[in-house]
Each structure stands twice: as structure tokens, then as C-alpha cells.
Amino acid sequence: MHADEVETDAALVRRLLAGQFPQWAGLPVELVDSYGTDHDIYRLGEELSVRMPRVRGALRQAVVEGEWLPKLAPHLPLAVPVQKARGRPAEGYPYEWSVYEWMPGENADGTLADLDRAAVDLAAFVAALRRVGTDGAPPRPPRSRGGPLAELDGAVRRAVAELGDRIDGEGALGSWEESLAAPRWDGEEVWLHGDLLPGNLIVVDGRLSAVIDFGLVVGDPACDLQPAWNSFAGGSRERFRAELGADDASWLRGRGWVLYQAVSGLAYYWDTNPGMVRQTWHALEQVLADGSP
């Protein structure tokens, strides 16, 4: 998927474990089937997993999760990843890597039994995350989640141009410009998950149980409205909005974040990641079908 991607396999994971965490070296290792883009995930025995960054840009995540998730977890109504260890580069693999507790369940791609209940549950998670104090939070990288949409204007227009007649470019740019025109967030920055896609929501027995794969930045709370178009529709979308009290400006900015993710994801992964293309295509369709708030 990436020009600078580092390949991994189960044999590499076994060698890394043997050299750094021999207490786990005898456990079975199996690649987890996923359309994730930044990490390879391996199931390690029954209770653990190993996350192997594919690209240098993914390295920040394990460091921030390791520091902050233990502090955030007591305040959140859904389970979050528990990092058990962080490994060093070795065996020809150039990056730090991590061992986590295994989180049972399925992702939320068509597995939620009651979307209205899921909207309430996920809104409660987002609201709780927003309430946690941000003192000492890591600085937000430029052009990252939760910043001003204007920082992404060039990227959106390039992606729409690259996609050409594969999408409704006129409709996409019209929606984007509507979001750009929304008033900027002028309140306090809050904690954001930053990537609340269906693949990062874990479902057990049809109900949300956990949230994984945190971006963990502070910024505009509208960024975490993404599930409105990625996971919900109709009444469940309105329920999610109502539970979070999103005003019209926040709604437009949140929709703008989804559009940016959709067109940039489609342009980047069109030939390499069918699962991601399917997900981002669905999100773009939902955005373009959504009228002004």
C-alpha cells in the first residue's frame, strides 16, 4: 500500500519475541486479517496481540497510547487497548513494536444489532473523552486530525482531481466548500480519538464493547463526529448528533473531516486496499446524500 512500507511475517514476530520477550516466545502467532493501513496485527496466543508498524508515520501511536490510555481509560465507558510491552528494532525490522492485550469481538462493519443504541453508546464514549483534562497532552502535528479544515484544502482538491469521473467531483467540492465556510472552532480543544471508523469499533454480541486504534490528539471536537456518516444513517445519525449536542457549524466541520478522509482514502488506496475503498466509498456516498444541517 505504501512506497516505504516494511513487510512483516509471523517468523519475524517469533524472532523478535524470542530476543526481547521470551516469556511469550512459545505462544502461537497468527496474522489477523484486516484492511488497516498502518500496522500489521498478529494474534499472540489467546490473550495477546502484536502490533507492527508498516510505515514510519505510524510510530507515534504506540508511544502516545502507552502513556495516555492508562490515564484516560478510567474515565471512559468502553474498553480501550492495554499495552503490555514495547519492543525495540531488531532482526532487520527498523521500528519499535508493541504487545497489547487481545480484545475479543468483531469490528463494527455490519455487526451492530441496534444502531440507535450504538449511537447512544458511542456518543457517551466521545462525550466522556472530551471531558478529560488535556494538561500535558502531546502537541497536534500540522495538518492532522482536529485542526482547521483549511489546512486540508489543497489535499482535498488534489484527491478530487485525481479521482476524476470515478466520483461526483462537483458534488464533493460543493460539500467541501460548505464545510470550509462553517465558523471555525473557537472553544477549548478537547481529547479526540481522531479515527472512529467501523474497523476501530469492537462489537460483542451485537453491542459496542471497545474502541481501538487511537490517534489521540487534542483539537476541534467536531472531528469525532465522523461515525455519523461512517457508521450511522437516518434516525441513528440524528440520535448520535443529539446525544453530543452538535450545532450546525460543528456538524459541517465533522462532515468535512469525513469527506477529506473519503476522497484522500479513495485516491490513495484505489488499487491496493479494497476494504478501505469500500469503507471510504460508503462514507462519501453518505456525505453527498446529506443536505445542509
SEKOL-828183 format. One line per 8 residues: number of its first residue (from 1); their letters; for each residue x, y, z of N, C-alpha, C. Coordinates in steps of 0.2 Angstrom, whole numbers. Layout:
N
NUM	A	X:Y:Z:X:Y:Z:X:Y:Z  ...
% end
This chain:
293
1	MHADEVET	4:-6:0:0:0:0:4:6:0  10:6:3:14:12:4:21:11:0  24:16:-3:30:15:-6:36:14:-1  35:16:5:40:15:10:38:9:15  34:5:13:31:0:18:36:-5:20  36:-7:26:41:-13:29:36:-19:29  39:-24:26:35:-31:27:37:-34:33  32:-38:36:32:-42:42:29:-49:40
9	DAALVRRL	31:-54:44:28:-60:44:28:-63:51  25:-69:52:25:-72:58:32:-74:61  36:-76:56:43:-79:58:47:-73:61  46:-67:58:49:-61:61:47:-60:68  40:-60:69:37:-59:76:40:-64:81  41:-70:79:43:-75:83:50:-74:85  54:-71:80:62:-70:82:62:-64:87  58:-59:86:58:-53:90:56:-55:97
17	LAGQFPQW	51:-59:98:49:-61:104:54:-65:108  57:-70:104:62:-74:107:68:-69:110  70:-64:106:75:-60:108:74:-55:114  67:-53:114:66:-47:119:61:-49:124  56:-54:123:51:-56:127:50:-63:127  55:-67:130:55:-74:129:49:-77:133  46:-74:138:40:-77:141:34:-78:136  34:-75:131:29:-75:126:31:-79:120
25	AGLPVELV	37:-81:119:40:-84:113:37:-90:111  35:-94:115:32:-100:114:24:-100:112  21:-94:112:14:-94:110:13:-94:103  8:-97:100:6:-97:93:6:-89:90  8:-88:84:7:-82:81:4:-82:75  -1:-78:74:-5:-78:68:-7:-71:65  -6:-70:59:-8:-63:56:-16:-63:56  -18:-57:58:-25:-55:59:-27:-52:52
33	DSYGTDHD	-32:-55:49:-35:-52:43:-38:-45:44  -36:-40:41:-38:-33:42:-37:-29:36  -41:-24:35:-39:-19:30:-36:-12:33  -33:-13:39:-30:-7:42:-24:-5:37  -22:1:38:-17:3:33:-10:5:36  -9:5:43:-3:7:46:1:2:50  -3:-3:52:0:-9:56:-1:-16:53  3:-20:54:1:-27:54:0:-30:61
41	IYRLGEEL	-6:-33:62:-8:-36:69:-7:-43:69  -4:-46:74:-4:-53:75:-7:-55:81  -11:-60:81:-14:-64:87:-8:-67:90  -7:-66:97:-2:-70:100:-5:-74:106  -5:-80:105:-9:-85:109:-16:-83:110  -19:-84:116:-26:-82:117:-28:-75:119  -23:-72:123:-24:-66:127:-20:-60:124  -16:-61:119:-11:-55:117:-11:-54:110
49	SVRMPRVR	-9:-48:108:-8:-47:101:-2:-43:100  1:-43:94:7:-39:92:6:-34:87  8:-28:88:6:-23:83:13:-21:80  14:-21:73:20:-20:69:19:-14:65  21:-8:66:21:-3:61:23:-4:54  19:-3:49:22:-4:42:26:2:40  24:8:42:27:14:40:30:19:46  34:23:45:37:27:50:32:32:53
57	GALRQAVV	27:34:49:22:38:51:18:35:57  18:29:57:13:25:62:17:25:69  23:27:70:27:26:76:24:30:82  21:35:81:19:40:86:14:36:90  9:32:87:3:29:90:5:25:97  9:21:96:11:16:102:14:20:108  18:25:106:21:29:112:15:33:115  11:36:111:6:40:115:0:36:118
65	EGEWLPKL	-1:30:115:-6:26:118:-3:23:125  3:21:125:6:19:131:6:23:136  7:30:135:7:35:140:0:37:142  -4:38:138:-11:41:139:-17:37:140  -17:31:137:-23:27:138:-24:24:145  -19:23:149:-20:21:156:-23:27:160  -21:33:158:-24:39:161:-31:40:159  -33:39:153:-40:40:150:-45:35:152
73	APHLPLAV	-42:28:152:-47:23:152:-52:23:158  -50:25:164:-54:25:170:-60:30:169  -60:34:164:-65:39:163:-69:37:157  -68:32:154:-72:30:148:-76:24:149  -82:24:145:-87:19:147:-86:13:142  -82:13:138:-80:7:133:-73:5:135  -71:-1:134:-64:-3:134:-60:0:129  -53:0:131:-48:3:126:-42:-2:127
81	PVQKARGR	-38:-1:122:-32:-6:122:-27:-5:128  -25:-11:130:-20:-11:136:-13:-13:133  -8:-9:133:-2:-10:131:2:-14:136  5:-19:134:9:-23:139:16:-22:139  19:-21:133:26:-20:132:27:-17:125  33:-14:125:35:-11:118:42:-13:117  43:-16:111:49:-19:109:54:-14:105  60:-16:104:65:-12:101:66:-14:93
89	PAEGYPYE	69:-10:89:70:-13:82:76:-18:83  75:-23:79:80:-29:79:78:-34:73  82:-39:72:81:-44:67:80:-41:60  83:-35:58:81:-31:52:75:-27:52  71:-27:57:65:-23:57:67:-17:60  65:-11:57:68:-5:59:64:-1:64  58:-3:67:54:1:71:53:-2:78  51:2:82:48:0:89:41:-4:87
97	WSVYEWMP	40:-9:91:34:-13:90:31:-14:97  24:-16:97:21:-17:104:17:-23:105  16:-25:111:12:-31:113:6:-28:117  0:-30:115:-6:-27:118:-10:-33:121  -14:-32:125:-20:-37:127:-24:-38:121  -26:-44:120:-31:-46:114:-38:-43:116  -41:-40:112:-48:-38:113:-53:-42:109  -57:-46:112:-61:-50:109:-67:-47:105
105	GENADGTL	-70:-49:100:-75:-46:97:-74:-46:89  -79:-42:86:-78:-41:79:-78:-33:78  -76:-31:72:-77:-24:71:-84:-22:69  -85:-16:69:-92:-13:68:-95:-13:61  -92:-17:57:-94:-16:49:-99:-21:48  -106:-19:50:-112:-23:49:-113:-27:54  -110:-27:60:-111:-31:66:-115:-28:71  -117:-22:71:-121:-19:77:-128:-21:76
113	ADLDRAAV	-131:-23:81:-138:-26:81:-143:-20:82  -141:-15:85:-146:-9:86:-142:-3:85  -143:1:79:-139:7:78:-141:12:83  -147:13:85:-149:18:89:-145:17:96  -145:11:98:-142:10:105:-134:11:104  -131:9:98:-124:10:97:-123:18:96  -127:22:93:-127:29:93:-126:32:100  -130:30:105:-130:32:112:-124:30:115
121	DLAAFVAA	-122:24:114:-116:21:117:-109:25:115  -109:26:108:-103:29:106:-103:36:107  -109:39:107:-109:47:109:-107:47:117  -109:43:121:-106:43:128:-99:42:129  -96:38:124:-89:37:124:-85:44:122  -88:47:117:-85:53:114:-86:59:119  -91:59:122:-93:64:127:-88:63:133  -87:57:135:-83:56:141:-75:58:139
129	LRRVGTDG	-73:56:133:-66:58:131:-65:65:131  -70:69:129:-70:76:129:-69:79:135  -72:76:140:-72:79:147:-65:78:151  -61:74:149:-55:73:152:-50:79:151  -47:81:156:-42:86:156:-37:85:151  -34:90:147:-29:90:142:-22:92:144  -21:94:151:-15:96:153:-9:91:151  -4:94:148:1:89:146:1:85:140
137	APPRPPRS	-5:86:137:-6:82:131:-1:84:125  0:79:121:5:80:116:3:85:111  7:89:108:5:94:103:3:90:97  -2:94:94:-5:91:87:-1:92:82  1:87:78:5:88:72:2:93:67  6:96:63:2:100:57:-2:96:53  -7:99:50:-12:96:46:-14:89:48  -15:89:55:-18:82:57:-25:83:60
145	RGGPLAEL	-28:78:62:-35:77:64:-36:82:70  -42:86:69:-44:91:74:-41:98:73  -37:99:68:-35:106:66:-40:109:61  -39:115:59:-43:119:55:-44:115:48  -50:114:45:-51:111:39:-47:115:33  -46:121:34:-42:125:29:-35:122:27  -32:119:32:-26:116:32:-26:110:26  -32:107:25:-33:101:21:-35:103:14
153	DGAVRRAV	-37:109:13:-40:111:7:-36:109:0  -30:110:0:-26:108:-6:-26:100:-7  -26:96:-1:-26:89:-1:-33:87:-4  -38:90:-2:-45:88:-5:-45:89:-12  -43:95:-14:-44:97:-21:-39:92:-26  -34:91:-23:-29:86:-27:-32:79:-28  -35:77:-22:-38:70:-22:-44:70:-27  -48:75:-27:-54:75:-31:-52:75:-38
161	AELGDRID	-47:79:-40:-44:80:-47:-42:73:-49  -38:69:-44:-35:63:-46:-41:58:-47  -46:58:-44:-51:53:-44:-55:54:-51  -55:60:-53:-59:62:-59:-66:60:-59  -68:56:-65:-75:54:-66:-77:48:-62  -72:45:-57:-74:40:-53:-79:42:-48  -79:48:-46:-84:51:-41:-87:57:-44  -92:59:-40:-95:66:-41:-91:71:-39
169	GEGALGSW	-86:73:-43:-82:78:-41:-85:85:-39  -90:87:-43:-93:93:-42:-97:93:-35  -100:88:-34:-104:87:-28:-99:87:-22  -93:83:-22:-88:83:-17:-86:90:-15  -84:94:-21:-81:100:-19:-86:105:-17  -93:104:-19:-98:108:-16:-99:107:-8  -99:101:-7:-100:99:1:-94:102:4  -88:101:2:-81:103:5:-82:110:6
177	EESLAAPR	-84:114:1:-84:121:2:-89:124:7  -94:120:8:-99:121:13:-96:120:20  -92:115:20:-89:114:27:-83:119:28  -80:121:23:-75:126:24:-77:133:26  -84:134:24:-87:141:26:-89:141:33  -90:135:36:-93:135:43:-88:138:48  -91:142:53:-86:145:58:-81:140:61  -75:143:62:-70:139:65:-71:138:72
185	WDGEEVWL	-69:132:75:-70:131:82:-66:136:86  -69:139:91:-65:144:95:-66:143:102  -68:136:104:-68:134:111:-62:131:113  -62:128:119:-56:124:121:-55:118:117  -49:116:116:-48:110:112:-49:104:117  -51:98:114:-53:93:119:-49:86:116  -49:81:120:-46:75:118:-50:72:112  -47:69:107:-50:66:101:-47:59:100
193	HGDLLPGN	-52:55:99:-49:48:96:-46:49:89  -50:53:85:-47:55:78:-48:51:73  -51:44:74:-51:40:68:-57:34:70  -63:37:71:-68:32:74:-72:29:68  -68:25:64:-70:21:59:-73:15:61  -77:11:57:-80:5:59:-75:0:61  -69:0:58:-64:-5:59:-61:-4:66  -62:2:69:-59:4:76:-64:3:81
201	LIVVDGRL	-70:1:80:-75:0:85:-76:-8:86  -76:-10:92:-76:-18:93:-83:-19:96  -86:-25:93:-93:-27:95:-93:-34:97  -96:-35:103:-98:-41:106:-105:-42:107  -108:-48:104:-115:-49:105:-119:-43:102  -117:-40:97:-121:-35:93:-120:-28:96  -116:-27:102:-116:-21:105:-109:-18:106  -108:-12:105:-101:-9:106:-98:-11:113
209	SAVIDFGL	-92:-13:112:-89:-15:119:-82:-12:120  -79:-10:114:-72:-7:115:-71:-2:109  -66:2:110:-63:7:104:-56:6:104  -53:5:98:-46:4:97:-43:9:93  -36:8:92:-33:12:86:-33:20:87  -31:22:93:-32:29:95:-27:34:91  -29:39:88:-25:44:86:-22:49:91  -27:50:96:-25:54:102:-22:60:101
217	VVGDPACD	-26:65:99:-24:72:98:-29:76:102  -27:83:103:-32:87:106:-34:92:100  -40:94:100:-42:99:94:-49:100:94  -52:101:88:-59:103:87:-63:97:88  -68:97:93:-72:91:94:-76:88:88  -77:93:83:-81:90:78:-78:85:74  -71:84:75:-68:78:71:-71:72:73  -73:71:80:-75:64:82:-83:63:80
225	LQPAWNSF	-85:68:76:-92:66:73:-92:62:68  -86:59:66:-86:55:60:-90:49:59  -92:46:65:-96:40:64:-103:42:62  -105:48:62:-112:50:59:-113:48:52  -107:48:48:-108:46:41:-104:40:40  -100:37:44:-96:31:43:-100:25:46  -104:26:51:-107:20:54:-115:21:55  -117:27:55:-124:28:56:-128:31:50
233	AGGSRERF	-134:31:50:-138:34:45:-145:36:47  -149:40:44:-156:42:46:-157:43:54  -161:39:57:-163:41:64:-157:40:69  -152:35:67:-147:34:72:-142:39:71  -141:42:65:-137:48:64:-139:54:68  -146:55:68:-148:61:71:-148:59:79  -148:53:81:-148:52:88:-141:53:90  -136:51:86:-129:52:88:-128:60:89
241	RAELGADD	-130:64:84:-129:71:84:-133:74:90  -139:72:92:-142:74:98:-139:73:104  -136:67:105:-133:65:111:-127:69:112  -123:71:107:-117:75:108:-119:83:107  -125:85:106:-127:92:105:-123:96:100  -122:93:94:-118:96:89:-122:101:86  -120:108:86:-123:113:82:-121:113:75  -125:117:71:-124:117:63:-117:117:61
249	ASWLRGRG	-113:122:64:-106:123:62:-102:117:63  -103:114:69:-99:108:71:-101:102:66  -107:102:65:-109:96:60:-106:97:53  -106:103:51:-102:104:44:-95:103:45  -92:105:50:-84:103:51:-83:96:51  -88:92:55:-87:85:56:-88:82:49  -93:84:45:-94:81:38:-88:82:34  -85:88:35:-79:90:31:-73:85:32
257	WVLYQAVS	-73:83:38:-67:78:40:-68:72:37  -75:70:37:-76:63:33:-75:64:26  -77:69:23:-76:70:16:-68:70:14  -64:73:18:-57:73:17:-54:66:18  -56:62:23:-54:55:23:-56:51:18  -63:52:15:-65:48:10:-62:49:3  -61:56:1:-58:57:-5:-50:55:-5  -47:57:0:-40:55:1:-39:48:1
265	GLAYYWDT	-43:44:5:-43:37:5:-44:34:-1  -49:36:-5:-51:33:-12:-45:34:-16  -42:40:-17:-37:41:-21:-30:37:-20  -29:37:-13:-23:33:-11:-23:26:-12  -29:23:-10:-29:16:-9:-33:12:-15  -35:16:-20:-39:13:-25:-37:6:-28  -31:6:-29:-28:-1:-32:-25:-5:-27  -25:-4:-20:-21:-8:-16:-25:-11:-10
273	NPGMVRQT	-31:-8:-8:-34:-9:-2:-42:-9:-3  -45:-15:-6:-52:-15:-7:-56:-13:-1  -54:-16:5:-58:-15:11:-59:-7:12  -53:-4:12:-53:3:13:-57:7:8  -56:5:2:-60:8:-4:-68:8:-2  -70:2:0:-77:0:1:-79:5:7  -75:5:12:-77:9:18:-78:17:16  -72:19:12:-72:26:11:-77:28:6
281	WHALEQVL	-79:24:1:-84:25:-4:-91:26:0  -92:21:4:-99:22:8:-99:29:12  -94:31:15:-94:37:18:-95:43:14  -92:43:8:-93:48:3:-100:48:1  -103:43:-1:-110:42:-3:-114:46:3  -113:44:9:-117:47:14:-116:54:15  -110:57:14:-109:64:14:-113:67:9  -112:65:3:-115:68:-3:-123:68:-3
289	ADGSP	-125:63:1:-133:62:1:-135:67:7  -131:70:11:-133:73:17:-134:81:15  -139:83:16:-141:90:15:-138:95:20  -139:101:19:-137:106:24:-140:105:31  -136:106:36:-139:105:43:-145:110:44
% end
